[in-house]
Amino acid sequence: MAQIKTEKEYEAAMARIDQLLPLTWGEGIPEDSPENIELSLLSDLVAEYEEIHYPIAAPSLAEILKLRMYEMGLTQKSAAELLGISSPRMSEIMHGKVEPSLSLARTMCIKMNITPEMALGL
């Protein structure tokens, strides 16, 4: 299968996707229409190019904690209380100075609904 090799090719593919999208919306358009097939192929090529040239790094534990704290309406102090640790210890974790112990990572998983992979940085 072909590959997108340059930024110019990438931009052309994105422009063509923009043209194809309106042609593939709505009822009565078969999934095997030429437009849908072309859109699917171009989307795969673009995704492959973006994975190489515009990778998205996995979030750090601190970033995950900040998001979960926001979602749960917690301050750093209230998150520390929820996890049963001191505020200074929470601050160290939030600033990436220390990693949580296995026990604390487990508590984060349970009380903050964070996956074990995220809590352990896997």
Secondary structure, DSSP 8 states (H G I E B T S, - for coil): -----SHHHHHHHHHHHHHHGGGG-STT--TTSHHHHHHHHHHHHHHHHHHHHS------HHHHHHHHHHHHT--HHHHHHHHT--HHHHHHHHTTSS---HHHHHHHHHHH---HHHHTT-
